[in-house]
Amino acid sequence: MRQRFAPSPSGFLHLGHAFSALTIWAQIRAVGGTFLLRIEDIDQTRARPAFEEAIFQDLSWLGLSWTPPVLRQSRRFFFYQEALNKLISQGLCYPCSCTRRDIAEALSAPQENVITNDLPPPYPGTCRHRSMASRQENDAIRLDMGRAIAAVGGARALGELGFDETGPRHAGRHLLQADILQQSHGDIVLARRDIGTSYHLAVVVDDAAQGISHVTRGEDMFASTFLHRLLQALLSLPTPVYHHHRLIRDDNGKRLAKRDDARALRSLRQAGARPEDIRRMLGLMDPIPPARSE
Ligand code: GLU
């Protein structure tokens, strides 16, 4: 088993991160394997070295250790570009100059995503007619979802592509469906205008590069996994087993965000919490099994 914990260094780790990291750790300790760390810092306007340093400190404080090297996404733009070029050369991409406002206006009325509230409504397709040759410097690059589905063999062939999920809410095998991909994701951005890649593209490239066998992350990422599976098929990358865990919520039932300072591990630590208190707060009562040699 090879798993990664993949935080973004744009804030301090909070209880939700601790839950992910400790869940990964427990799974690895149970069967033997490797715990890897990936710093998801493609958005250099939000990443801060101090937050990265805090990630190392907070994980060590929790009693976790990782096998080097730490993978930093900000050093890997070459590989994301390479993957993007592969998709471009298959004729699956187009440049897009729409701003958020253009998109909101084209969608005319505010709407919720039909499939999941975790995702915004799909892009209305304003720039879909454009060729890559018309790309301007400030354009984003989108995946043409219709063409992508055709490229893997169409709606029927898509139904052969799936992934295994071991998380409590969605355990079982999940197969891709054309209408869900179209209606919940649509023409997603593969390369943002400012950073030349996107979370979705980078995560599938890096899960493959790090030889990840099992991905454990929050339930809010479940819907995106269908998209990740499609990108894996288009890029001929392997598919890990997925485990999406419950989200840790605050006392009002809202999911935790980076700005919730009171739930930051360092705030809790400064208030006197010990690692075992964190585990208790998360409902992880079992003591951490001792480290095994790899
Ligand atoms: N950087 C993402 C986060 O912090 C990780 C998502 C993933 O594990 O794929 O939520």
Boltz pocket constraint, residues with backbone or C-beta under 6 A from the ligand:
constraints:
  - pocket:
      binder: B
      contacts: [[A, 4], [A, 6], [A, 7], [A, 8], [A, 40], [A, 203], [A, 216], [A, 217], [A, 221]]
      max_distance: 6.0
